[in-house]
Amino acid sequence: MRRAEQITDVVADHGEGPVWSPTWGGLRLVDMLVGDLLTLRADGGVDRMNVGRVAAVVRPRRDGGYVVATEVGIELADDVDNAPTRHVPVVTEPGIRTNEGTAAPDGSLYVGTSAWDQAPDAAALYRITPQLAVEQVLGGVTISNGMGFSPDGSLAYYVDSKTGLLEVFDVDAGRITNRRPLVDRRGDDGELDGLVVDAAGTIWVAVYGAGEVLRYDYGGRLLERISLPVPHVTACTLGGPDLTDLFVTTSRGGLGPSAHPAAGALFRVPVDVPGLPVAPFAG
């Protein structure tokens, strides 16, 4: 088992959603429940920008700028260094907020949700088209979490954390179909959280509460474990100049001063297989 190296001080209360893009010079992540967008500097520090009560997922836009999911919608920015200027509503139910998501190879954006109290089956997964139309693609979700696509775009991998499953879908004209389990971890320690797919089609998944990242092949076979010293591991992405650095975000887990001293820091471990270039949102 390899161990990830801490590369920043504690920079987030609940770090999430890391993503590497050359359009903004490297790595960004969110401090989700603070509503901040964080950009990693070369010296290991971060620049912060508040975008709302929640910041759940950030992706570059195809024609410049970025999109970020905030508490009940998405916000569009026309350049990478300034705050968003346009809002598109997504969530209409009271007590529900956004939680994780990703851009798809066809240019659409998937955004999941969770109830603030994590009520079972109260949340959903939405797809936002490049024309900014919003459609619900899954209901009965509890904590919509990691999502990613195979290198050829034909498969989508998805986590609803409370199910204990890593699931796989077929992708047809940008929409997900034929839902089925790929990995069943019901009864194991921790909850599956954020994920990233590499260029070989293997899936790296953070395990919240277990202090590790697991790597599975596309058949669901466990290939590797990456260990972290903090229990609340939230998400991961592949980045760096060659896309061979696995960056891992962590959370303080609501524990305040009693949390592990490194909880909320960013970690990194070099890997052999590069990641895929980030898919931009075409909206």
C-alpha positions, 0 to 999 in steps of 0.5 A: 500500500502506497501512502499519499504525501501532504502538500499543503497546510490545512486549507479547507474545512470540507475540501472536495472536487479537485480538478486539473485544468491548464486554463487556470494554471493547474489545480482547483478545488472547493471548500464545499460548505464554506462556498469557496473556490480554491486555486493551488499556487506553486508555493503550496498556498491557495488563493480563495474566492467565495462563490456562495453558500456552497461550492460543490463542483467546478469545471472549465467552460469550453469557450473560456471561464468556468462553471461552479455549482453553488447551493441551488444552481450553477454559476457561470464565469466568463474568465477564470480569475473573477467571480461568476456573473450568471445563475442557472437554477437547478434545485427547486426542493427545499432543504436540498443542496448541490453535491459533486458532479462532472462535465461529460464528454458531450459537453453537458454538465452533471450535478448531483444533490443531497439533503442538508440532513442527508435524508434517504432518497430525497436527492437527485442527479441532474444533467445541464445541457450546453443550452442550459436546459436542466433535466433530472436523470436520477431520483431517489438519491441520498448523497450524489457523489463521484462521477466520471466517464470511460476514456471512450465516453461509452460508460459512466461511473457513479457513486451515491454514497449511502448505497455502498456501491460503485455503479456503472451506466451505458452512455447514449447520446450523452444520457446515462442508461442501464444502471448496474453495480460494478463494486459492492462495498456494503458492510466495508469501512467508510463510504465511497465518495469522489472519483476519477477515471484514468487513461487506462479506464481504471477508476480511483475512488476516495473512501470517506471515513476509511482514510484511503483511495481505492483503484478498480479496473473496469471489471470491478477488480481492486487493483490498489489502495492508497493510504492517507493519515486522515480518515475523511478522504473526499475526492481525487483527480489526476493532474500535474504536467503529465497528468500522473499526480493523484491529488486527494482532498480531505475534510475535517469531518465536522470534528472541529478542533478534535479533527486530525491535524492534517484534516482539510489538507491536500495530498498527492501521490505519483502514479504510473498511468496518466489521467484524462484531460478534463472535459469542459462544459460547453454551456 
